[in-house]
Amino acid sequence: MRVLLVAPVPPQADGAGAIPLLLHAELLGLRRRHEVTLVTAVGDEPGEEEAVRRLRAEGEVHVADRRRPPPGLRRRRRQLRLAATWARGRWPWRTVWFAAPEIQRVLDRLAAERRFDVVAVEDSAMSVFRYPLGIPTVFTHHEVLRPRPVDWHAGPPSRWPGWAFEELDWRRWQGFQVDAWRRFDRVQVFSRRDADTVADLAPDVAPKVRVDPFGLVLPPRANPASEVPGTVLFVGNFAHPPNRDAAIWLAREIMPAVLERNPKARLRIVGAAPPPEVRELAGAHVELVADAPSVLPYLEEAAVVMAPVRTGGGMRMKVLEAMAAGKAVVTTARGCEGYTGFGEEPPLAVADGEAQIASTTAALLEDDERRFRLGERARAFAERHHSPEAWAERLTAVYEEARAEREGPRGG
């Protein structure tokens, strides 16, 4: 199958955040089955230029440039273009930022040169482009957003302009994402919660939604001998608000209860771009590691990995990474989303509420055999359901379904 894959950022095996990692697994799995043409954009994030060089050495890739120009006229023109695009009132800021106009020129050129069997579009910012007519399109929405009331906690006057911008921007998401879903033949989401949200917001779209949890290039299996007793690990990109909420909840309300049962326990928070409210969590029993080049050494040393998420949608990469490394994971019911649709219970320790999460974590810290056994089952689960090969098989089934619908019944 000839697949045109459109992604907002370059796939990276060691990228910051979940999206480059899952795109890397997706591209790897699809290339083993299909002829894949990748269209993406290079920005200013660390490692993106090197990722593009690797991608070009490995297969066909077409790259738009959305890097910030040096100070001067070009930068001012870019700033005016971004501001004018947002001011038109159609797109949320994240889409304005990632949807570089050059991507459309690349897509138009490719459509004129050849025909693809399916177009696979990753993430909401890429939904705004025109795609070749007559070709089945599959859109993967990484996190469906539910409407929420206005957050009237504007803070001090110095924050009012930023608060007003954020609230106005948030109001755009509901209409924007519904319009996006309606433009595609199939819509993929990572969790049943997100599928239910789509059905609530746009019942007409529900029949074409498919739940398809993402995959990961499995890291090396953690060595139990490298575990540091009592080490509790939390990993997250703090640009994502649910991760900030989880880290603060864990450090301030859950860990004190863990320490009552296990005074030697220690929380290690590892993540990109920690804001002041996360940085101030560091203390006698809490270590903060900012912008680590890799989380793998910290996974090796962790006794228990925690993901006490209570907000947000989608699926948690930090949960899958820990499972794939063979670690015992304590999470909430929301943190399990994306792992429960395979006809077997995911090997996770699930708890909700500070007291239950703390007691579950303390019990695992005290029971080596149970902890190691849970980690072994987690690794096997990730191999069965979340490897690039397993994900590519599910993706292929959705692509074939979209193609069959476009082609319609064949005459005898």
URKA-V228973 format. One record per residue. RES is the residue in one small letter. D_CENTER is the distance of its C-alpha to the mean C-alpha in whole Angstrom. Layout:
RES D_CENTER
RES D_CENTER
This chain:
m 26
r 25
v 22
l 21
l 17
v 16
a 13
p 12
v 12
p 14
p 12
q 13
a 14
d 14
g 12
a 11
g 7
a 4
i 5
p 8
l 8
l 7
l 9
h 12
a 12
e 12
l 15
l 17
g 17
l 18
r 21
r 23
r 23
h 24
e 25
v 21
t 22
l 19
v 19
t 17
a 17
v 18
g 18
d 19
e 16
p 18
g 18
e 17
e 21
e 21
a 18
v 20
r 23
r 22
l 20
r 24
a 25
e 24
g 24
e 24
v 22
h 23
v 21
a 22
d 22
r 21
r 22
r 24
p 28
p 30
p 32
g 34
l 35
r 32
r 30
r 31
r 31
r 27
q 27
l 30
r 28
l 24
a 26
a 28
t 25
w 24
a 27
r 28
g 26
r 24
w 20
p 18
w 18
r 14
t 16
v 19
w 17
f 15
a 18
a 20
p 24
e 24
i 22
q 24
r 27
v 25
l 24
d 28
r 29
l 28
a 29
a 32
e 32
r 31
r 30
f 27
d 26
v 23
v 20
a 17
v 15
e 11
d 9
s 12
a 14
m 15
s 16
v 19
f 21
r 24
y 24
p 27
l 29
g 30
i 27
p 24
t 21
v 18
f 15
t 11
h 10
h 6
e 8
v 11
l 13
r 17
p 20
r 21
p 24
v 25
d 25
w 28
h 28
a 28
g 29
p 32
p 33
s 32
r 28
w 30
p 29
g 25
w 25
a 26
f 24
e 21
e 23
l 24
d 20
w 19
r 22
r 21
w 17
q 19
g 22
f 19
q 17
v 20
d 21
a 18
w 18
r 22
r 22
f 21
d 22
r 19
v 16
q 13
v 11
f 9
s 12
r 15
r 15
d 13
a 16
d 18
t 17
v 18
a 21
d 22
l 21
a 23
p 25
d 26
v 22
a 22
p 24
k 22
v 18
r 17
v 15
d 13
p 11
f 9
g 11
l 11
v 14
l 16
p 17
p 21
r 22
a 23
n 26
p 28
a 31
s 28
e 27
v 28
p 30
g 29
t 25
v 23
l 19
f 16
v 13
g 11
n 10
f 13
a 12
h 10
p 13
p 12
n 12
r 15
d 17
a 16
a 17
i 20
w 21
l 21
a 23
r 26
e 26
i 25
m 26
p 30
a 30
v 29
l 31
e 34
r 34
n 33
p 34
k 33
a 29
r 27
l 24
r 22
i 19
v 17
g 14
a 14
a 16
p 18
p 20
p 23
e 23
v 21
r 23
e 26
l 25
a 26
g 29
a 32
h 29
v 26
e 25
l 22
v 21
a 19
d 17
a 18
p 18
s 17
v 16
l 18
p 21
y 20
l 19
e 22
e 24
a 22
a 24
v 22
v 18
m 17
a 14
p 16
v 14
r 16
t 14
g 11
g 10
g 7
m 7
r 7
m 6
k 9
v 11
l 11
e 12
a 15
m 16
a 16
a 18
g 20
k 20
a 21
v 18
v 19
t 17
t 18
a 18
r 15
g 13
c 14
e 13
g 12
y 14
t 17
g 18
f 20
g 23
e 23
e 22
p 19
p 21
l 19
a 22
v 21
a 22
d 22
g 24
e 25
a 28
q 27
i 24
a 26
s 29
t 26
t 25
a 29
a 30
l 28
l 29
e 32
d 32
d 31
e 32
r 30
r 27
f 27
r 27
l 24
g 22
e 24
r 23
a 20
r 20
a 22
f 19
a 16
e 19
r 20
h 17
h 14
s 16
p 15
e 19
a 18
w 15
a 17
e 20
r 18
l 17
t 20
a 22
v 20
y 21
e 24
e 25
a 24
r 26
a 29
e 29
r 29
e 32
g 34
p 37
r 39
g 42
g 45
